[in-house]
């Protein structure tokens, strides 16, 4: 029986990528590649867990066993592992905050431009072979508001800044949140307590917020009513941030010109939900972080953190478990690597 400590992975990973992890372990660690079906049992062997369990894990038993020394999530969202038992334990958790910012920003841009240029209308017309001009809008001259100015929010700002008139943001850490090289993209970064000031000022509002207790149903009737008449709303953060019934009401009454949804609560969206029937709503199935480069970048981050873990250094994207995400001083700042 192998007596070495064990790294357990659980996310889509190729044999070549497994070899990268194995080489990193330098024969000091056994590496087990778990599936979503086997992770419930395999995680009990882990000294290090690297992945994202999408099936139930008995985290209470994992913590009680006392074997697990570190969780490196392969996702930015941490609700899959931040159970009360893990939060109360001394097990360090690190995530993938900002690591997938390029593709999240591009998803935001795609949703927004699809709405502004009325692409759903033209897709339907194309299916009927109708070659008819219809009204469209433009981003030029508009003010964009970004709720949550962490890594994803800043990359969205960098992507949209050449097109928009100005950008305003809110963040929990407005004084210390900007990554070097991303300065001066937002005209103002307001504290999250001033969300209403952002909403009333912007033609486009993009939510990038992580899951947390204080963000639950943050955007409800009052917030959508506070937004400008005819504004656009995009959510690429977490679905639980939005009161779906309130969002539907403000689409139905015409207050919002268009809505782009990459995240929802619950997922998948109920097939009977009115969201599917609105012509000015674009829905994507939580693909914002998807990219051919996602796994290589994740393994690259794990490699950096593994060296830090072995040396007893602070991990990149070390999570404040009470907040549910890393504080600014611990976040990944780049560069984005592993392009193939």
Secondary structure, 3 states (H helix, E strand, C coil): CCCCEEEEEECCCCHHHHHHHHHHHCCCEEEEECCCCCHHHHHHHCCEEEECCCCCCCHHHHHHHCCCCEEEECCCCCCCCCCHHHHHCCCEEECCCCCCHHHHHHHHHHHHHHHHCCHHHHHHHHHCCCCCCCCCCCCCCCEEEEECCCHHHHHHHHHHCCCCCEEEEEECCCCCCCCCCCCCCCCEEEEHHHHHHHHHHCCEEEECCCCCCCCCCCECHHHHHHCCCCEEEEECCCHHHECHHHHHHHHHCCCEEEEEECCCCCCCCCCCCHHHCCCCEEECCCCCCCCCCHHHHHHHHHHHHHHHHHHCCCCCCEEECCCCEECHHHCCCCCCCCCC
